[in-house]
Amino acid sequence: SVAHVAEGPPFSYPNGCHVAEVEVDPETGVAAVVRYTMVNDFGVVVNPMLVAGQAHGGVAQGIGQAFLEEVVYDGEGQPLTGSLMDYALPRADVMPDMAISHLSFPAKTNPLGVKGCGEAGCAGALPAVMNALVDALSGFGVKHIDMPATPLKVWQAIQAAKG
């Protein structure tokens, strides 16, 4: 029998809250994040511009994963999304205005009091965006949709929920 015991001070993981506002065009299935707000605790922030860039970039990555990015293969297993001409990456025109706030509770696990921030934007964006999308689609009876929620998938989910 193996026993695992976690002792010691808390880790230097960030924490926060992310909220996305999503609008959907039911005729085309196009979904858009129109507003995004996040409050993060990254501990002591040494370089605010670098941290803001990490947060913005992470949210862009999350929106891309939620709405755009999909690897597609043909029936023979050959990739159809073999270049960036075929694979939809997030662009500036799909990014919403973002409100970012920071709380600072220094980490007790290192002398600087810093916490990680590199993945926080993406980690918060995925559930925030997808939950906002399902909330926007709930009026049509949609209870779930898988990523990436492309316009076709959103439109199909609306049609299927209509019966």
C-alpha positions in Angstrom: 0.0 0.0 0.0 1.2 3.5 -0.9 0.3 6.6 1.1 0.7 10.1 -0.3 1.0 12.9 2.2 0.9 16.6 1.2 2.6 18.7 3.8 4.1 22.1 3.8 3.1 25.6 2.7 0.7 26.2 -0.2 2.1 26.2 -3.7 2.8 29.2 -5.8 -0.2 28.7 -8.1 -2.2 31.8 -9.2 -5.9 32.0 -8.7 -8.6 34.3 -10.1 -12.0 34.7 -11.6 -12.7 35.1 -15.3 -16.0 36.2 -16.8 -16.9 36.2 -20.5 -19.9 37.7 -22.2 -20.8 35.9 -25.4 -23.3 36.8 -28.1 -24.5 34.3 -30.8 -26.1 34.9 -34.1 -28.7 32.1 -34.3 -29.0 32.4 -38.1 -25.3 31.8 -38.8 -24.1 30.1 -35.6 -21.3 32.7 -35.3 -20.4 33.3 -31.6 -18.3 36.1 -30.3 -16.8 37.1 -27.0 -17.9 40.7 -26.7 -16.5 41.4 -23.2 -14.0 39.7 -20.9 -13.2 40.5 -17.3 -10.6 38.8 -15.1 -9.3 39.3 -11.7 -6.1 37.4 -10.9 -3.9 36.9 -7.9 -0.3 36.5 -9.2 1.3 37.4 -5.9 3.9 40.1 -6.2 3.9 41.4 -9.7 7.4 42.3 -10.7 6.7 43.5 -14.3 3.1 44.6 -14.8 3.4 44.9 -18.5 4.7 41.4 -18.9 2.0 40.0 -16.7 -0.7 41.8 -18.6 0.8 40.4 -21.9 0.7 36.9 -20.5 -2.9 37.3 -19.4 -4.0 38.8 -22.7 -2.2 36.1 -24.7 -3.6 33.3 -22.6 -7.1 34.6 -23.1 -6.5 34.8 -26.9 -5.3 31.2 -26.8 -8.4 30.1 -24.8 -10.8 31.9 -27.2 -9.0 30.2 -30.1 -9.3 26.8 -28.5 -13.0 27.4 -27.6 -14.2 28.8 -31.0 -11.7 28.2 -33.7 -8.9 25.7 -33.5 -9.6 22.3 -34.9 -7.4 19.7 -36.6 -9.4 17.9 -39.3 -8.5 14.7 -41.1 -9.9 13.0 -44.2 -11.1 9.4 -44.3 -7.6 8.2 -45.0 -6.2 9.9 -41.9 -4.5 12.7 -43.8 -4.6 16.1 -42.2 -6.8 18.6 -44.0 -5.6 21.4 -41.7 -2.0 21.1 -42.7 -1.0 24.8 -42.7 -2.0 28.0 -41.0 -4.1 28.8 -44.1 -6.4 25.9 -43.1 -6.1 26.0 -39.3 -8.0 28.9 -37.7 -5.9 30.8 -35.2 -7.3 33.7 -33.1 -6.8 37.1 -34.6 -7.2 40.6 -33.3 -10.7 40.9 -34.8 -12.1 38.0 -32.6 -10.6 39.5 -29.4 -12.9 41.4 -27.1 -12.1 44.4 -24.9 -10.6 43.0 -21.7 -10.7 44.4 -18.2 -7.9 43.0 -16.1 -7.5 43.6 -12.3 -4.9 42.2 -10.0 -5.0 41.3 -6.3 -1.7 40.7 -4.7 -1.4 38.1 -2.0 2.3 37.3 -1.9 3.3 33.6 -2.1 4.9 32.3 1.0 6.9 29.7 -0.9 9.6 31.9 -2.4 11.4 35.0 -1.3 9.9 37.3 -4.0 6.3 36.3 -3.2 5.6 35.7 -6.9 3.2 33.2 -8.4 2.9 31.8 -11.9 0.9 33.7 -14.5 1.8 32.1 -17.9 -1.2 29.7 -18.2 -3.7 31.6 -16.1 -5.4 33.4 -19.0 -6.0 30.2 -21.0 -6.9 28.1 -18.0 -9.6 30.7 -17.0 -10.7 31.5 -20.6 -11.8 28.0 -21.6 -14.5 27.4 -19.0 -15.5 31.1 -18.9 -16.0 31.2 -22.7 -17.7 27.8 -23.0 -20.0 28.4 -20.0 -21.0 31.8 -21.4 -21.7 30.2 -24.8 -23.9 27.5 -23.3 -25.7 30.1 -21.3 -26.3 32.2 -24.4 -27.6 29.0 -26.2 -29.8 27.9 -23.2 -32.7 29.9 -24.5 -32.7 27.6 -27.6 -32.6 24.5 -25.3 -28.9 23.7 -25.9 -27.3 22.3 -22.7 -23.8 21.3 -24.0 -21.5 21.9 -26.9 -18.0 20.6 -27.5 -14.9 22.6 -28.4 -14.2 24.1 -30.8 -17.6 25.7 -31.0 -17.4 26.6 -34.7 -20.3 28.4 -36.3 -21.4 25.1 -38.0 -21.4 23.3 -34.6 -23.3 26.1 -32.9 -25.8 26.3 -35.7 -26.3 22.5 -35.7 -26.7 22.5 -31.9 -29.5 25.2 -32.2 -31.2 23.2 -35.0 -31.0 19.9 -33.0 -32.4 21.6 -29.9 -35.3 23.0 -31.9 -36.2 19.4 -32.8 
